[in-house]
Amino acid sequence: MTDPKICGIPFKDFLIRVEEFHGYRSPGILLGGIMIEEALEQLGSTPYLNVVVETIVCLPDAVQLLTPCTIGNGFLQILDWGKFALTAYDRETLSGVRVWLNFEAMADYPLIRNWFERSNANRQKPVFEEISKEILAAASNLLVYRPVHLQRALKNSQRMPTGLCPKCGESYPLDHGPACPACQGNAYYAY
Ligand SMILES: [Zn+2]
């Protein structure tokens, strides 16, 4: 394999960016990068790119690393479904491409399959240098994609009026009810 690229970034540079952003080299980010590359290639020019990922692990970071879509700008949506799949779409036309992993194709790639199934007997993490070779060799063979149309844009563009919570005095969006979420019993902290 000579000089592979992920979304146009030379593999070595990609790995440095992964370490900087994600903290360590992970097979999921690499696979995610290949999925994003496929999705964007199939989608073509997309001035108003949004991405939905269907798992909270790895894929959100791959999207933020490789596209302008982030959690904070609202163009990345994260569903906690535990599915290694994503959809890239244009938020104006709602047309997109969904990409997921081809489980049957994994039969030819034991390291990837073990990683995906989390099934290796001693639950050791795969050695990145080894599994990344399989991922780069397999590349788009591992992927399935289909055009999709979104039922609705997933970015919440409505601006909800805010007010002060009668209990804690902090500002919150009024659609949560008569008190802020924390004062309604959902606080994750205690003073
Ligand atoms: Zn409150």
Boltz pocket constraint, residues with backbone or C-beta under 6 A from the ligand:
constraints:
  - pocket:
      binder: B
      contacts: [[A, 165], [A, 166], [A, 167], [A, 168], [A, 169], [A, 170], [A, 179], [A, 180], [A, 181], [A, 182], [A, 183]]
      max_distance: 6.0
